[in-house]
């Protein structure tokens, strides 16, 4: 090899005698055998690997079994709640009495459900609450955090459209309500229905002591005298009353069952159409009007149960009736964001700072 080429060559390995120098004490001793070193290193590595596998393989197996059991547990829980029936659910939540507080909720309304629940917890009536879930996501969310307090009554409406006011989906959603309530009455329980865009400021049950068949609140914003009659108001311009279907309390009497059956009939005779975007409230009013002579009906005090069109729009009246408000309904306004903002503005949006008070905790 020429001297020029040797300048550009790089030695790939050190000489063997530099890797394994002779013993300084014995100039004649032989270097270690490469195969001996390889075997010793390999054995050491294999031994270390065996130790690691021995220590950690049981844990790895357990972890796989753990996650597998979690998956199986979730599937079995979902199957359990799918098979959970209304009679079972009512019996569970009413175990300490004969009254059930019912709401019907689809997934978009879960924040409102939580807000409503916090206000009921503060009045110590939350154990009576039964959430009628209108989709499986709601069923699993509620029962996952608060077992036994939600039930789904098949078939579930289309969750994507059930929350849009005025839509056919919304009509299908709300028109199921009297059937659910009638079934609970048939089981022998008193029942209070609430929309979840409501907030309890005080305990409503002192206003529900007497044994009337059906209790309800006016949806008109015109101010009534504090001592107004507790009877069904006269019909309005459309020939029917303007009672709100947002808050209803009933005892399991023949009269209450008659109103629910009539409500169902009215909904069936006035189905939703594009020309007439019906909702359940007119049908409820027709049912009250047509059964008034046969049923003991009770109009709740306006000062205690004001409509949103009065409470949020007449501050003079609010000041004059301060201390008398019991349940506030956030109606006379459309849209989730607008409702939440209004609750915020009036100090009634509780979930941001008080989610820990809800049996569902913080959902977001």
C-alpha positions as CSV (number, residue, x, y, z in Angstrom):
1,X,0.0,0.0,0.0
2,X,1.3,3.4,-0.9
3,X,2.2,5.9,1.7
4,X,-0.4,8.3,0.2
5,X,-3.3,5.8,0.7
6,X,-2.2,5.0,4.2
7,X,-2.7,8.6,5.2
8,X,-6.4,8.2,4.5
9,X,-7.0,4.9,6.2
10,X,-8.5,4.6,9.6
11,X,-7.8,1.6,11.9
12,X,-11.1,-0.2,12.5
13,X,-10.0,-2.1,15.6
14,X,-7.4,-1.8,18.3
15,X,-4.7,-4.5,18.3
16,X,-5.8,-7.5,20.2
17,X,-3.0,-7.1,22.8
18,X,-4.2,-3.6,23.6
19,X,-7.7,-4.8,24.4
20,X,-6.4,-7.5,26.6
21,X,-3.1,-6.6,28.0
22,X,-0.9,-9.1,29.7
23,X,-0.8,-9.2,33.4
24,X,1.6,-6.8,35.0
25,X,2.6,-9.5,37.4
26,X,3.1,-12.3,35.0
27,X,4.7,-11.4,31.7
28,X,3.9,-15.0,30.5
29,X,0.2,-15.2,31.4
30,X,-2.2,-15.5,28.5
31,X,-5.0,-13.0,27.7
32,X,-8.6,-13.9,28.6
33,X,-10.4,-16.0,26.0
34,X,-13.0,-14.0,24.0
35,X,-15.5,-16.8,24.1
36,X,-15.1,-17.0,27.9
37,X,-15.9,-13.3,28.3
38,X,-18.9,-13.6,25.9
39,X,-20.3,-16.5,27.8
40,X,-19.9,-14.8,31.1
41,X,-21.5,-11.6,29.9
42,X,-24.4,-13.5,28.2
43,X,-25.0,-15.5,31.3
44,X,-25.1,-12.3,33.4
45,X,-27.5,-10.6,31.0
46,X,-29.8,-13.7,30.8
47,X,-29.8,-14.0,34.6
48,X,-30.7,-10.3,34.9
49,X,-33.5,-10.7,32.4
50,X,-34.9,-13.7,34.2
51,X,-34.9,-11.7,37.4
52,X,-36.8,-8.8,35.8
53,X,-39.3,-11.1,34.2
54,X,-39.8,-13.0,37.5
55,X,-40.5,-9.7,39.3
56,X,-42.6,-7.9,36.8
57,X,-44.4,-10.5,34.8
58,X,-47.0,-11.2,37.5
59,X,-47.7,-7.4,37.7
60,X,-48.0,-7.2,33.9
61,X,-50.4,-10.1,33.9
62,X,-52.4,-8.6,36.8
63,X,-52.6,-5.2,35.0
64,X,-54.0,-6.8,31.9
65,X,-56.5,-8.7,33.9
66,X,-57.3,-5.5,35.8
67,X,-58.1,-3.5,32.6
68,X,-59.9,-6.5,31.2
69,X,-62.1,-6.7,34.3
70,X,-62.7,-3.0,34.1
71,X,-64.0,-3.4,30.5
72,X,-66.2,-6.3,31.5
73,X,-67.5,-4.5,34.5
74,X,-68.4,-1.5,32.4
75,X,-70.3,-3.7,29.9
76,X,-72.1,-5.5,32.7
77,X,-73.1,-2.1,34.3
78,X,-74.4,-0.8,31.0
79,X,-76.4,-3.9,30.5
80,X,-77.8,-3.6,34.0
81,X,-78.9,0.0,33.5
82,X,-80.4,-0.8,30.1
83,X,-82.6,-3.4,31.9
84,X,-83.4,-1.1,34.8
85,X,-87.2,-0.5,34.7
86,X,-89.3,2.4,35.8
87,X,-91.0,0.4,38.6
88,X,-87.6,-0.6,40.0
89,X,-86.3,3.0,39.8
90,X,-89.4,4.6,41.4
91,X,-89.3,2.1,44.2
92,X,-85.6,2.8,44.8
93,X,-85.8,6.6,45.0
94,X,-89.1,6.6,46.9
95,X,-87.9,4.1,49.6
96,X,-88.2,6.8,52.3
97,X,-91.6,8.0,51.3
98,X,-94.3,8.0,48.6
99,X,-93.2,11.0,46.5
100,X,-91.0,11.0,43.5
101,X,-89.4,14.2,42.0
102,X,-89.1,13.6,38.2
103,X,-87.3,15.4,35.4
104,X,-86.7,14.3,31.8
105,X,-83.3,15.0,30.4
106,X,-81.3,14.5,27.2
107,X,-77.5,14.9,27.1
108,X,-77.4,18.6,26.1
109,X,-79.3,19.5,29.2
110,X,-76.9,17.8,31.7
111,X,-75.5,21.2,32.9
112,X,-79.0,22.4,33.7
113,X,-79.8,19.1,35.4
114,X,-76.7,19.6,37.7
115,X,-77.7,23.2,38.4
116,X,-81.2,22.1,39.3
117,X,-79.9,19.3,41.5
118,X,-77.7,21.6,43.6
119,X,-80.7,23.7,44.4
120,X,-82.7,20.6,45.5
121,X,-79.8,19.3,47.6
122,X,-79.9,22.5,49.5
123,X,-83.6,21.8,50.4
124,X,-82.7,18.2,51.3
125,X,-85.1,16.5,48.8
126,X,-82.6,15.2,46.3
127,X,-82.9,11.5,47.3
128,X,-86.4,11.6,45.9
129,X,-85.1,12.6,42.4
130,X,-85.5,10.3,39.5
131,X,-84.0,11.4,36.2
132,X,-85.8,10.0,33.1
133,X,-82.9,9.8,30.7
134,X,-83.9,10.4,27.1
135,X,-80.7,8.9,25.7
136,X,-78.2,6.3,26.8
137,X,-75.4,8.7,27.3
138,X,-77.4,10.5,30.0
139,X,-78.5,7.2,31.6
140,X,-74.8,6.0,31.9
141,X,-73.6,9.4,33.1
142,X,-76.1,9.8,35.9
143,X,-76.1,6.2,37.1
144,X,-72.3,6.1,36.8
145,X,-72.1,8.9,39.4
146,X,-75.3,8.5,41.3
147,X,-76.4,4.8,40.9
148,X,-80.1,4.1,40.6
149,X,-81.3,7.7,40.1
150,X,-81.7,7.5,36.3
151,X,-83.9,5.3,34.1
152,X,-84.5,5.1,30.4
153,X,-87.9,4.2,29.1
154,X,-87.5,2.8,25.5
155,X,-87.6,3.8,22.8
156,X,-85.1,6.7,23.2
157,X,-85.9,9.7,21.0
158,X,-83.3,11.1,18.6
159,X,-80.8,12.8,21.0
160,X,-79.5,15.1,18.2
161,X,-82.8,16.9,17.8
162,X,-84.7,16.4,21.0
163,X,-83.4,19.6,22.6
164,X,-84.3,22.0,19.8
165,X,-87.4,23.9,20.8
166,X,-90.1,23.8,18.1
167,X,-88.6,20.8,16.3
168,X,-90.4,17.5,15.8
169,X,-87.7,15.9,17.9
170,X,-88.5,18.3,20.8
171,X,-92.2,17.4,20.4
172,X,-91.4,13.7,20.4
173,X,-89.3,14.3,23.5
174,X,-91.9,16.3,25.5
175,X,-94.9,14.3,24.4
176,X,-93.6,11.2,26.3
177,X,-93.9,13.1,29.5
178,X,-97.6,12.4,30.4
179,X,-97.0,8.7,29.7
180,X,-94.1,8.6,32.2
181,X,-96.1,10.5,34.8
182,X,-99.2,8.3,34.4
183,X,-97.1,5.2,34.8
184,X,-95.7,6.5,38.1
185,X,-99.3,7.4,39.3
186,X,-100.4,3.9,38.4
187,X,-97.7,2.5,40.6
188,X,-99.3,4.4,43.5
189,X,-96.8,7.2,44.0
190,X,-97.2,11.0,44.2
191,X,-95.1,12.7,41.7
192,X,-93.6,16.2,41.1
193,X,-92.4,17.0,37.6
194,X,-89.9,19.8,37.0
195,X,-88.2,21.1,33.9
196,X,-84.5,21.3,34.6
197,X,-84.2,25.0,33.7
198,X,-85.6,25.7,37.1
199,X,-84.0,26.6,40.4
200,X,-85.4,25.9,43.9
201,X,-84.9,28.8,46.3
202,X,-87.0,27.3,49.1
203,X,-88.8,24.1,50.0
204,X,-91.9,23.7,47.8
205,X,-93.5,20.9,49.8
206,X,-95.2,23.2,52.4
207,X,-97.3,24.5,49.5
208,X,-98.3,20.9,48.5
209,X,-99.7,19.8,51.9
210,X,-103.4,19.5,50.9
211,X,-104.8,16.6,48.9
212,X,-105.7,18.2,45.6
213,X,-105.4,16.0,42.5
214,X,-103.2,18.3,40.4
215,X,-101.0,21.4,41.4
216,X,-99.6,23.7,38.7
217,X,-98.3,27.2,38.1
218,X,-99.5,30.0,35.8
219,X,-97.4,30.9,32.8
220,X,-98.7,34.4,32.5
221,X,-96.5,37.3,33.4
222,X,-99.4,39.6,34.5
223,X,-99.2,40.4,38.2
224,X,-101.8,38.7,40.4
225,X,-102.8,39.8,43.9
226,X,-100.9,38.0,46.6
227,X,-104.2,36.4,47.7
228,X,-105.3,35.4,44.2
229,X,-107.7,32.4,43.9
230,X,-106.0,29.0,43.7
231,X,-108.4,27.8,40.9
232,X,-107.9,27.3,37.2
233,X,-107.7,30.8,35.6
234,X,-110.2,31.7,32.8
235,X,-109.2,30.9,29.2
236,X,-107.2,33.4,27.2
237,X,-107.5,34.5,23.6
238,X,-107.0,31.0,22.2
239,X,-109.9,29.6,24.2
240,X,-107.6,27.8,26.7
241,X,-105.7,28.7,29.8
242,X,-101.9,29.4,30.0
243,X,-100.7,27.0,32.6
244,X,-97.1,26.0,32.5
245,X,-96.4,22.3,32.1
246,X,-92.9,22.9,33.6
247,X,-94.0,22.2,37.2
248,X,-96.7,19.7,38.0
249,X,-97.4,17.9,41.3
250,X,-100.0,15.1,41.5
251,X,-101.3,12.5,43.9
252,X,-102.1,9.0,42.6
253,X,-105.9,9.8,42.4
254,X,-108.4,9.0,39.7
255,X,-108.6,12.7,39.0
256,X,-104.8,13.1,38.4
257,X,-104.8,10.0,36.2
258,X,-107.7,11.3,34.2
259,X,-105.8,14.6,33.4
260,X,-102.8,12.6,32.3
261,X,-104.9,10.4,30.0
262,X,-106.6,13.4,28.6
263,X,-103.2,15.1,28.0
264,X,-102.1,12.0,26.0
265,X,-105.3,12.1,24.0
266,X,-104.8,15.8,23.2
267,X,-101.2,15.2,22.1
268,X,-102.3,12.4,19.8
269,X,-105.1,14.6,18.3
270,X,-102.7,17.5,17.6
271,X,-99.5,16.0,16.3
272,X,-96.5,18.0,15.2
273,X,-96.3,19.3,11.6
274,X,-94.2,21.8,9.8
275,X,-97.1,24.1,9.6
276,X,-98.0,23.7,13.3
277,X,-94.9,23.2,15.4
278,X,-96.7,21.9,18.4
279,X,-95.3,21.3,21.9
280,X,-96.8,19.6,24.9
281,X,-98.0,22.7,26.8
282,X,-101.2,23.6,24.8
283,X,-102.3,20.0,25.0
284,X,-101.8,20.1,28.8
285,X,-104.0,23.2,29.1
286,X,-106.7,21.6,27.0
287,X,-106.6,18.5,29.2
288,X,-107.0,20.8,32.3
289,X,-109.8,22.8,30.7
290,X,-111.7,19.7,29.6
291,X,-111.5,17.9,32.9
292,X,-111.9,20.9,35.2
293,X,-115.3,19.9,36.4
294,X,-114.2,16.4,37.4
295,X,-110.8,17.0,38.9
296,X,-109.6,18.9,42.0
297,X,-107.2,21.4,40.4
298,X,-104.9,23.8,42.4
299,X,-103.2,26.9,41.1
300,X,-100.0,27.5,43.1
301,X,-99.3,31.1,44.4
302,X,-97.7,33.3,41.8
303,X,-95.4,34.9,44.3
304,X,-93.9,31.5,45.2
305,X,-93.9,30.0,41.7
306,X,-93.5,32.9,39.2
307,X,-93.0,32.4,35.5
308,X,-89.7,33.6,34.0
309,X,-91.6,36.3,32.2
310,X,-92.4,37.9,35.5
311,X,-89.4,37.0,37.7
312,X,-86.7,38.1,35.2
313,X,-88.6,41.0,33.7
314,X,-90.3,42.8,36.5
315,X,-87.7,43.8,39.1
316,X,-90.2,46.0,41.0
317,X,-92.4,43.0,41.6
318,X,-89.4,40.9,42.6
319,X,-88.5,43.4,45.3
320,X,-92.1,43.7,46.5
321,X,-92.3,39.9,46.9
322,X,-88.8,39.3,48.1
323,X,-88.6,36.3,50.5
324,X,-91.6,34.6,49.0
325,X,-90.0,33.0,45.9
326,X,-89.8,29.2,45.9
327,X,-89.2,27.8,42.4
328,X,-88.0,30.0,39.6
329,X,-88.4,28.9,35.9
330,X,-86.0,30.3,33.4
331,X,-88.5,30.4,30.5
332,X,-89.6,33.3,28.2
333,X,-86.1,32.9,26.6
334,X,-84.7,30.4,24.1
335,X,-81.2,29.0,23.8
336,X,-78.8,27.3,26.2
337,X,-76.3,30.2,26.2
338,X,-78.9,32.8,26.8
339,X,-80.5,30.8,29.7
340,X,-77.1,30.3,31.3
341,X,-76.2,33.9,31.0
342,X,-79.5,34.9,32.6
343,X,-79.0,32.5,35.4
344,X,-75.5,34.0,35.8
345,X,-76.8,37.5,35.8
346,X,-79.2,36.7,38.7
347,X,-76.8,34.6,40.7
348,X,-78.7,31.4,39.9
349,X,-76.1,29.5,37.9
350,X,-74.7,27.3,40.7
351,X,-72.6,24.7,38.9
352,X,-69.5,26.8,38.4
353,X,-68.7,27.3,42.1
354,X,-70.8,24.7,43.8
355,X,-70.6,21.5,41.7
356,X,-69.3,19.6,44.7
357,X,-72.8,20.0,46.2
358,X,-74.3,17.9,43.4
359,X,-74.5,14.1,43.6
360,X,-73.2,14.2,40.0
361,X,-70.1,16.4,40.9
362,X,-68.5,18.4,38.1
363,X,-69.6,17.1,34.8
364,X,-67.3,19.1,32.5
